[in-house]
Amino acid sequence: MSHSELEKRRKEATPRGVGVMCDFYAAKAENATLWDEQGREYIDFTAGIAVLNTGHRHPKIVEAIRTQLDLFTHTAYQIVPYASFVNLAERINAIAPVNGKAKTTFFSTGAEAVENAVKIARAATGRPGILTFSGAFHGRTLLTMALTGKVVPYKVGFGPFPASVFHAQYPNAVHGVTTQMALDSIERIFRSDISPSQVAAIMYEPVQGEGGFNIAPEDFVKGLREICDRHGIVMIADEVQSGFARTGKMFASDYYPDAKPDIVTMAKSLGGGIPISGVTGRAELMDAPEPGGLGGTYAGNPLAVASALAVLDIIEEEKLCDRASRLGAELVEVLEKAKTTCPALVDVRARGSMVAAEFNDPATGKPSAELTKQYLRKALDAGLLMLSCGVHGNVIRFLYPLTIPDAQFKDALAILSRVLAD
């Protein structure tokens, strides 16, 4: 079947609301390489939107899933439990960046994890309010859309949204938002919109994902911790995109040892390509909901749990945290060099291998989504697949598998250098 015929079938069979970036169809993938149905090869710097820190079809993940397939595929954990769920919870509890004894439960998607974190915070505090930040992305359900701080395309036409959700400013040096301005905006919300005594949780991303890979300054995170402690508010770190070695540490929150969150949400690369998410938090908070208040038919599916256990082994055995730091530094060096000849490239920021390049129109100095799209298109034509992000759509985010071979990584950086030079 021709590509044009398949494209016609897709448009006839699926709604336009599901935006599709690529004009080709995947046929096969291995580690950091993806092949389309025509046999063309691409270096994958998207990793399925940060899902494949351990690469496409890592042999240990494939083997773990095959082994579980021979045992059972589904029981519903809250009907008939299984030991692997408990094993994974214990391993996450041991590494999660929360103070004191931790407990963990699992779901299927990042949005589910975020929603359940809110449920837990409300159950623990008896309060309704939730504060999040401009530029935040927390999911596509009604509640997580309310939490999200970006309107287009996620929220257009879908309101009204759940109440008692408020957005403060997130620090962003490029756009002139300082840490103090961001913290002051929280205090303004307390004065004008909701009393802190009615706020259950403040949810933040240690590195904003969809918002543009904006890294939370240490003094900002410490400020959040102080505000939460002062008012009895639960501090939630959304690590759906930043977790599992992407930033050079297992969790991005590990960069703030003096300001640990009370609850952490996780998903994406936890499952190595199989849908699974989780919520980890201080034990007394996690135990606040009544029995039956948490769960889901597919929550912590056995195949996904088997994959996640393999992911944790791979990260440790292949030292992916160290590798993320090294690869990220090499990429930053290339981008910084490109800034000298690419006037549109106005900022490079990185936490390990969570790297971003931001582009403005040189003529106007304003954010340029159009220029960013042009760079992405040129890279794709050269065989390098990348993604954009940012409130203005003017940021390229780099999400290569951390297992990418060194030679292939250098090939990708060469393509990137040529594209930015043009």
Backbone torsions as a table, in degrees:
resi	resn	phi	psi	omega
1	MET	NA	137.4	-178.3
2	SER	-74.6	159.2	178.6
3	HIS	-61.4	-42.1	-178.0
4	SER	-63.9	-36.5	177.9
5	GLU	-65.7	-41.5	179.5
6	LEU	-67.3	-38.2	176.6
7	GLU	-62.1	-40.8	178.5
8	LYS	-63.9	-42.4	178.1
9	ARG	-62.8	-40.8	-180.0
10	ARG	-60.6	-45.6	-177.8
11	LYS	-68.3	-30.1	177.1
12	GLU	-76.3	-32.9	-171.5
13	ALA	-95.9	-23.2	-174.1
14	THR	-125.1	150.8	-175.6
15	PRO	-74.5	151.2	-179.3
16	ARG	-68.5	-18.0	178.7
17	GLY	-64.9	-20.1	173.3
18	VAL	-88.1	95.0	-178.6
19	GLY	-69.9	134.0	179.9
20	VAL	-117.9	122.4	-174.0
21	MET	-78.0	-48.4	-171.2
22	CYS	-87.5	148.1	178.5
23	ASP	-100.9	27.5	174.4
24	PHE	-138.5	170.5	-176.2
25	TYR	-119.9	136.1	-179.3
26	ALA	-69.3	138.2	175.9
27	ALA	-116.6	-31.6	-175.8
28	LYS	-162.8	152.6	176.1
29	ALA	-148.7	147.4	178.4
30	GLU	-150.1	119.8	-179.6
31	ASN	54.5	-108.0	-178.7
32	ALA	-107.5	16.3	-177.9
33	THR	-116.5	136.8	177.8
34	LEU	-128.7	136.5	177.8
35	TRP	-113.3	140.1	176.3
36	ASP	-91.6	-179.5	-174.6
37	GLU	-70.0	-13.0	175.9
38	GLN	-93.7	-0.4	179.6
39	GLY	88.9	3.6	179.3
40	ARG	-74.6	143.7	-174.6
41	GLU	-104.8	137.5	178.5
42	TYR	-128.2	143.3	168.2
43	ILE	-86.1	122.3	-171.7
44	ASP	-91.9	104.6	175.1
45	PHE	-104.0	24.5	176.6
46	THR	-112.7	-31.8	-180.0
47	ALA	51.5	41.3	178.8
48	GLY	59.0	38.2	-173.2
49	ILE	60.4	61.7	171.0
50	ALA	69.8	21.8	180.0
51	VAL	-89.9	-23.1	-168.1
52	LEU	-115.0	55.0	173.4
53	ASN	-57.9	-29.6	178.8
54	THR	-96.0	11.4	174.1
55	GLY	84.1	167.3	174.6
56	HIS	-70.0	128.8	169.2
57	ARG	53.3	49.9	175.4
58	HIS	-57.8	133.6	-175.2
59	PRO	-54.8	-36.4	-179.2
60	LYS	-71.1	-32.3	176.8
61	ILE	-71.3	-44.8	178.2
62	VAL	-58.1	-43.8	-179.2
63	GLU	-66.3	-40.6	179.5
64	ALA	-62.9	-40.9	179.7
65	ILE	-68.4	-42.4	178.8
66	ARG	-61.0	-41.3	178.9
67	THR	-62.6	-44.2	179.2
68	GLN	-66.5	-34.2	178.3
69	LEU	-58.4	-32.3	-179.8
70	ASP	-77.5	-9.5	-178.5
71	LEU	-102.1	-66.9	173.9
72	PHE	-165.7	155.9	-177.2
73	THR	-109.7	-21.2	-177.1
74	HIS	-165.6	135.7	170.0
75	THR	-133.5	-16.9	-165.2
76	ALA	70.9	105.6	-172.4
77	TYR	-54.2	-36.7	-178.0
78	GLN	-78.9	-3.2	171.9
79	ILE	-99.3	-60.3	175.8
80	VAL	-125.2	105.5	-177.3
81	PRO	-73.4	168.6	178.3
82	TYR	-142.5	149.3	-171.0
83	ALA	-64.1	-32.5	-176.2
84	SER	-62.8	-33.5	176.1
85	PHE	-59.9	-46.0	179.5
86	VAL	-65.9	-41.9	178.7
87	ASN	-58.8	-44.5	-179.0
88	LEU	-66.9	-41.8	178.0
89	ALA	-59.2	-42.9	179.7
90	GLU	-62.9	-41.0	-178.8
91	ARG	-68.8	-39.0	177.1
92	ILE	-67.4	-42.1	178.8
93	ASN	-56.4	-36.0	-175.5
94	ALA	-72.6	-21.7	-175.5
95	ILE	-116.0	-9.0	-175.5
96	ALA	-68.1	141.8	-176.1
97	PRO	-85.0	58.5	175.0
98	VAL	-121.3	154.1	-179.7
99	ASN	-80.1	139.0	174.0
100	GLY	76.9	-166.1	-179.0
101	LYS	-64.8	133.4	-178.9
102	ALA	-114.6	155.1	170.4
103	LYS	-132.8	152.2	-176.2
104	THR	-136.1	142.4	167.3
105	THR	-134.7	163.2	-170.5
106	PHE	-121.9	153.0	178.1
107	PHE	-135.8	-155.6	-176.2
108	SER	-113.1	-36.0	-175.0
109	THR	-128.7	163.4	177.3
110	GLY	-61.2	-40.5	179.4
111	ALA	-61.7	-39.4	176.5
112	GLU	-62.0	-42.3	179.5
113	ALA	-61.3	-44.5	-179.1
114	VAL	-64.2	-46.5	179.7
115	GLU	-59.7	-42.2	-178.9
116	ASN	-71.6	-30.1	173.5
117	ALA	-62.5	-40.9	176.4
118	VAL	-63.5	-43.8	177.9
119	LYS	-57.7	-44.0	-178.7
120	ILE	-64.8	-44.4	179.9
121	ALA	-62.9	-41.8	179.0
122	ARG	-67.2	-40.0	178.7
123	ALA	-64.7	-37.2	-177.0
124	ALA	-74.4	-32.2	-174.2
125	THR	-104.3	-21.6	-174.2
126	GLY	71.3	20.1	-177.3
127	ARG	-116.4	154.2	-178.1
128	PRO	-95.0	-29.5	-165.1
129	GLY	-74.7	145.3	175.7
130	ILE	-132.7	131.3	173.9
131	LEU	-107.6	131.6	170.5
132	THR	-129.9	-161.2	-169.0
133	PHE	-134.2	155.7	173.9
134	SER	-60.2	139.2	-178.5
135	GLY	84.0	-5.0	-178.0
136	ALA	-71.2	150.4	167.4
137	PHE	-130.3	125.0	-178.7
138	HIS	-127.7	-2.0	176.2
139	GLY	142.0	-176.6	-172.6
140	ARG	-118.6	1.9	172.2
141	THR	-75.6	170.1	-176.6
142	LEU	-59.5	-45.4	-179.7
143	LEU	-67.4	-44.5	-177.2
144	THR	-71.7	-26.1	170.6
145	MET	-66.0	-39.5	176.9
146	ALA	-61.3	-37.8	179.7
147	LEU	-71.7	-27.5	-176.3
148	THR	-70.6	138.2	-177.4
149	GLY	-105.3	38.2	177.3
150	LYS	-143.8	123.1	-172.4
151	VAL	-80.2	-56.4	-176.4
152	VAL	-92.7	127.5	3.5
153	PRO	-99.1	4.5	-163.9
154	TYR	-75.6	-30.7	-170.5
155	LYS	-113.2	-5.6	-173.7
156	VAL	-65.8	121.5	174.8
157	GLY	82.2	4.9	-174.1
158	PHE	-108.7	-2.0	-178.0
159	GLY	-76.5	175.0	2.9
160	PRO	-77.1	156.8	-177.7
161	PHE	-104.0	163.6	178.1
162	PRO	-54.5	145.9	-176.9
163	ALA	-82.5	178.3	176.7
164	SER	64.0	30.5	174.1
165	VAL	-119.0	129.2	-175.4
166	PHE	-132.5	147.9	-176.9
167	HIS	-116.0	123.2	173.3
168	ALA	-97.4	172.1	176.8
169	GLN	-78.0	148.3	175.7
170	TYR	-110.2	136.2	-178.2
171	PRO	-56.9	136.4	-179.7
172	ASN	-155.8	98.4	-174.8
173	ALA	-61.8	-37.7	-178.4
174	VAL	-62.0	-34.9	-177.2
175	HIS	-105.7	16.4	169.0
176	GLY	79.0	20.2	178.6
177	VAL	-103.4	110.8	-179.4
178	THR	-85.1	167.9	175.4
179	THR	-58.0	-44.3	-177.8
180	GLN	-64.6	-39.1	177.5
181	MET	-61.7	-41.2	-179.6
182	ALA	-65.7	-44.8	179.4
183	LEU	-66.8	-37.6	177.7
184	ASP	-63.4	-33.5	-179.6
185	SER	-66.7	-29.5	174.7
186	ILE	-66.5	-44.2	179.0
187	GLU	-63.5	-34.0	176.6
188	ARG	-65.0	-39.9	176.5
189	ILE	-61.6	-40.2	178.0
190	PHE	-63.6	-31.7	-179.3
191	ARG	-83.3	-34.1	-169.8
192	SER	-109.5	-20.4	-172.0
193	ASP	-121.4	-43.1	-176.7
194	ILE	-155.0	137.3	177.1
195	SER	-68.2	141.8	177.3
196	PRO	-59.8	-24.0	178.3
197	SER	-70.3	-9.2	177.8
198	GLN	-109.8	7.2	-179.4
199	VAL	-96.2	121.0	179.3
200	ALA	-79.9	-41.0	-172.7
201	ALA	-153.1	150.7	164.5
202	ILE	-111.5	121.6	-178.4
203	MET	-110.4	129.0	179.7
204	TYR	-141.1	159.1	173.1
205	GLU	-101.6	122.5	177.1
206	PRO	-57.6	-32.4	167.7
207	VAL	-133.0	114.9	-179.9
208	GLN	-62.3	133.7	-178.8
209	GLY	-85.4	-83.8	179.6
210	GLU	-59.0	-26.6	-177.7
211	GLY	-69.7	-12.6	176.0
212	GLY	125.4	20.8	-178.9
213	PHE	56.6	42.6	175.9
214	ASN	-80.8	127.4	-174.3
215	ILE	-92.9	128.6	179.7
216	ALA	-68.4	122.7	175.7
217	PRO	-64.1	150.1	-177.3
218	GLU	-60.6	-39.4	-178.4
219	ASP	-69.6	-26.2	175.5
220	PHE	-68.5	-46.2	-179.2
221	VAL	-65.2	-39.9	176.0
222	LYS	-63.2	-36.9	177.3
223	GLY	-64.7	-40.9	176.2
224	LEU	-61.8	-43.7	-179.2
225	ARG	-61.4	-41.1	-179.1
226	GLU	-66.5	-42.3	178.3
227	ILE	-62.5	-45.8	-179.8
228	CYS	-62.3	-43.6	179.8
229	ASP	-64.8	-39.2	-177.6
230	ARG	-65.5	-34.8	-173.3
231	HIS	-110.4	5.7	-179.6
232	GLY	68.8	33.6	-178.3
233	ILE	-97.8	140.9	177.9
234	VAL	-78.8	129.8	178.7
235	MET	-98.7	117.9	-176.8
236	ILE	-112.7	126.4	174.1
237	ALA	-102.4	119.2	176.5
238	ASP	-87.8	106.6	-177.9
239	GLU	-112.5	28.2	-179.3
240	VAL	-56.5	-42.7	-178.5
241	GLN	-96.2	-27.1	-172.1
242	SER	-93.2	-6.9	-174.3
243	GLY	-81.5	167.3	171.1
244	PHE	66.3	58.1	168.4
245	ALA	82.0	-7.1	-176.6
246	ARG	-56.5	-39.5	-173.6
247	THR	-92.2	4.1	-176.0
248	GLY	97.0	-6.7	170.7
249	LYS	-132.2	163.4	-177.6
250	MET	-57.4	-43.5	174.3
251	PHE	-128.3	147.2	176.9
252	ALA	-62.7	-28.5	178.7
253	SER	-63.3	-18.2	177.8
254	ASP	-65.8	-15.5	176.1
255	TYR	-76.7	-7.4	-177.6
256	TYR	-126.0	65.8	-174.3
257	PRO	-63.5	-21.9	179.9
258	ASP	-93.3	5.2	-178.3
259	ALA	-144.6	55.1	-176.9
260	LYS	-70.1	145.9	176.7
261	PRO	-75.1	166.8	175.3
262	ASP	-87.5	-31.2	-179.1
263	ILE	-137.7	142.4	176.2
264	VAL	-125.7	132.8	172.2
265	THR	-102.3	147.6	-176.6
266	MET	-148.9	155.5	177.4
267	ALA	-169.3	-138.3	174.5
268	LYS	42.3	-105.2	-172.1
269	SER	-71.3	-6.2	172.7
270	LEU	-56.9	-37.0	-174.9
271	GLY	-97.2	-4.5	178.3
272	GLY	59.0	29.1	179.9
273	GLY	113.1	-10.3	177.8
274	ILE	-107.1	133.2	-173.0
275	PRO	-65.1	117.7	172.9
276	ILE	-158.9	142.6	175.3
277	SER	-136.8	170.4	-178.5
278	GLY	-153.1	159.3	171.8
279	VAL	-128.1	124.7	176.7
280	THR	-120.1	138.0	179.6
281	GLY	-160.2	175.5	176.3
282	ARG	-58.6	137.3	-169.9
283	ALA	-55.1	-40.9	-177.1
284	GLU	-67.3	-29.8	175.5
285	LEU	-74.2	-46.5	-177.8
286	MET	-61.9	-27.3	179.9
287	ASP	-87.4	3.1	-177.8
288	ALA	-67.2	-43.8	178.3
289	PRO	-64.7	146.8	177.8
290	GLU	-69.4	155.3	174.9
291	PRO	-52.9	130.9	-175.8
292	GLY	95.4	-12.8	-179.0
293	GLY	-74.9	-20.7	178.2
294	LEU	-120.4	153.5	177.0
295	GLY	141.5	-165.3	-179.1
296	GLY	165.6	148.5	-175.5
297	THR	-54.8	-45.3	-177.0
298	TYR	-101.3	6.8	-174.5
299	ALA	-60.8	123.1	179.9
300	GLY	65.2	45.0	179.3
301	ASN	-53.9	141.4	-175.7
302	PRO	-57.3	-38.1	179.1
303	LEU	-66.3	-40.4	179.4
304	ALA	-68.7	-38.7	178.0
305	VAL	-63.5	-42.2	177.9
306	ALA	-60.9	-42.3	178.1
307	SER	-63.8	-42.7	-178.6
308	ALA	-64.4	-39.5	176.9
309	LEU	-61.8	-38.7	177.4
310	ALA	-67.0	-38.2	178.0
311	VAL	-57.6	-47.0	-179.5
312	LEU	-61.3	-39.2	177.4
313	ASP	-63.1	-44.5	-177.7
314	ILE	-63.7	-44.7	179.9
315	ILE	-57.8	-42.7	-178.9
316	GLU	-72.4	-49.7	-174.0
317	GLU	-67.3	-37.0	-177.5
318	GLU	-96.6	7.1	176.0
319	LYS	50.8	53.0	-173.7
320	LEU	-71.6	-24.0	175.2
321	CYS	-64.4	-46.7	177.6
322	ASP	-63.4	-40.3	-178.8
323	ARG	-65.9	-38.2	177.7
324	ALA	-60.1	-41.2	179.5
325	SER	-65.2	-42.9	-178.1
326	ARG	-67.5	-47.9	-179.2
327	LEU	-64.0	-39.9	178.6
328	GLY	-61.5	-40.7	179.1
329	ALA	-64.4	-39.1	178.5
330	GLU	-65.1	-41.4	178.7
331	LEU	-65.3	-44.6	179.5
332	VAL	-59.6	-40.0	178.9
333	GLU	-59.7	-42.5	178.7
334	VAL	-65.6	-42.4	-178.9
335	LEU	-68.3	-39.9	178.5
336	GLU	-64.4	-38.0	176.7
337	LYS	-65.2	-38.8	-179.3
338	ALA	-65.7	-27.6	-179.9
339	LYS	-60.0	-27.4	-177.2
340	THR	-70.9	-22.4	-178.4
341	THR	-120.5	-1.9	-178.3
342	CYS	-121.4	91.9	-175.3
343	PRO	-65.0	-18.4	178.8
344	ALA	-73.1	-24.3	-177.6
345	LEU	-81.4	104.8	-171.5
346	VAL	-103.1	-16.2	-179.6
347	ASP	-156.7	141.4	173.2
348	VAL	-126.4	128.2	179.5
349	ARG	-139.5	148.5	-174.1
350	ALA	-155.8	143.9	165.9
351	ARG	-129.1	99.5	-173.6
352	GLY	63.7	-124.4	178.2
353	SER	-101.3	22.7	169.3
354	MET	-100.1	87.7	-167.0
355	VAL	-115.6	142.7	179.3
356	ALA	-136.5	148.2	172.7
357	ALA	-126.7	126.4	-175.9
358	GLU	-109.0	139.5	-173.0
359	PHE	-123.9	133.7	172.0
360	ASN	-118.6	157.9	172.9
361	ASP	-71.3	118.7	-178.4
362	PRO	-59.1	-28.4	-176.9
363	ALA	-75.0	-35.2	-175.6
364	THR	-110.0	-19.9	-176.0
365	GLY	76.5	7.0	-178.1
366	LYS	-98.2	154.2	177.8
367	PRO	-54.4	137.1	-175.6
368	SER	-126.3	101.0	174.0
369	ALA	-67.8	-32.0	-177.3
370	GLU	-66.5	-45.3	176.7
371	LEU	-62.2	-40.9	179.5
372	THR	-60.1	-43.4	177.9
373	LYS	-62.1	-37.4	179.5
374	GLN	-64.2	-43.0	177.4
375	TYR	-62.8	-42.3	179.4
376	LEU	-63.2	-40.7	-179.3
377	ARG	-65.8	-43.6	179.0
378	LYS	-63.1	-39.9	178.6
379	ALA	-65.0	-42.8	179.8
380	LEU	-62.9	-41.6	177.8
381	ASP	-61.4	-27.3	179.1
382	ALA	-90.7	0.2	176.3
383	GLY	97.4	16.4	179.2
384	LEU	-118.5	117.6	-176.8
385	LEU	-96.7	121.6	-178.7
386	MET	-137.0	170.6	-177.0
387	LEU	-124.7	154.4	170.6
388	SER	-102.6	169.7	174.3
389	CYS	-164.0	-169.4	178.9
390	GLY	100.1	149.2	179.5
391	VAL	-57.4	-33.9	179.8
392	HIS	-97.3	1.3	-179.0
393	GLY	68.0	24.8	-173.0
394	ASN	-115.0	24.1	-178.4
395	VAL	-123.5	133.4	169.7
396	ILE	-95.9	127.0	177.3
397	ARG	-107.3	140.8	-175.3
398	PHE	-109.7	117.4	-173.1
399	LEU	-132.4	43.5	177.4
400	TYR	-60.7	149.8	170.5
401	PRO	-58.1	139.4	-179.8
402	LEU	-71.5	-11.3	178.6
403	THR	-92.7	5.0	-177.8
404	ILE	-57.1	133.7	177.7
405	PRO	-60.7	146.5	-177.5
406	ASP	-57.4	-43.1	-177.9
407	ALA	-64.1	-41.4	179.5
408	GLN	-67.9	-35.8	177.5
409	PHE	-63.2	-41.8	178.7
410	LYS	-66.0	-37.5	175.8
411	ASP	-60.8	-42.3	179.6
412	ALA	-64.6	-40.9	178.8
413	LEU	-66.1	-32.8	176.6
414	ALA	-65.9	-42.1	177.2
415	ILE	-61.7	-47.4	-179.4
416	LEU	-58.3	-43.8	-179.6
417	SER	-61.4	-41.6	179.7
418	ARG	-65.9	-41.8	-178.6
419	VAL	-63.1	-45.5	-178.9
420	LEU	-70.9	-29.9	177.1
421	ALA	-67.8	-32.6	179.3
422	ASP	-69.9	NA	NA
